[in-house]
Amino acid sequence: MVIMFVLGVLLVLLAIALIGSALSTSTDSGVSRSLAVLEAMTNAPEELRGELDRSFSDRVIEPLQHRALSVGRRISGADTAERIRRKLDLAGNPAGWTVDRVLSGKVMGAVAGLVLGVVFSLMLGSPMMKIIVIAGVTVAGFFAPNLYLYQRAHDRAEKLQRELPDAIDLLTISVESGLGFDAAVQQVARNTEGPLAEEFSRVLREMQIGQGRAEALRALGERSNVADLRSFVGAMVQADSFGIPIAQVLRVQSAEMRVKRRQRAEEKAQQVPVKITIPLIFCILPTLFIAVMGPAVLSIMDSFSK
């Protein structure tokens, strides 16, 4: 029994020694491989290290954008860049959005739409429906940047139209209190927020770099499709050209803008009965008929069943 016990202890110690040697060997080999990788990275050529240090966007996204831009320029018309620049001005020139980015985005959107259309078409059985889905999603992806810019321009135009009367009131108060027109515009740009304040700040910057007041105001009107803003810019340009007192013109413009704002509010209020007709017919009246006529119909059915 003693011999068996001694043999068991020796076997356990031998197993522990073998496991420890295996672990030490694997650890040493792992450390050796890590050191080898670090040495290889250190001794690698400068071009390879620079390529590995670049981000995923620099290595993959930018080359794809350049290729898409070249394709977009080939399939676009001669005046495409000017029309896109006009849309960017109307949208307020979103940060990071340029003509080249819009062109490359249209091509990449078309490719992404083609892939999504093919994936969705696998769920359909009709070949005609597959073709329609693929073509529709591809076209939607191609025009997605244009739709985004159109929506941004629409929202921005509504904000400009909503903020313009209050801004003109502030201009009128500032000019009548003794400030010049440029100082009054600066007050509006400093004390208000929104796209109109940004436009007034741009007008001031353009005048500071040497552009005339009339040219800066005309550029303000060209960057927007709001009729009230263009009317205001035209009145200011004429007043500056003919020497008419700015305070008098601003007072007239302020009263006119208040009248137009009230008229727009009345117009929207008159459109409410027409707009509510469709929900009333298809949503409210059926539920009302069910609530009113339902018990009577159930009573009649119960009576006839007996």
WOUR-V108222 format. One record per run of one state. SS is the DSSP state (H for helix, E for strand, C for the rest). FROM is the first residue (numbers start at 1). TO is the last residue. If there is no record, write none. Layout:
# WOUR-V108222
<<SS,FROM,TO> <SS,FROM,TO>>
This chain:
# WOUR-V108222
<<C,1,1> <H,2,42> <C,43,45> <H,46,53> <C,54,55> <H,56,75> <C,76,79> <H,80,90> <C,91,98> <H,99,121> <C,122,126> <H,127,142> <C,143,143> <H,144,176> <C,177,180> <H,181,191> <C,192,194> <H,195,208> <C,209,212> <H,213,222> <C,223,226> <H,227,242> <C,243,245> <H,246,305> <C,306,306>>
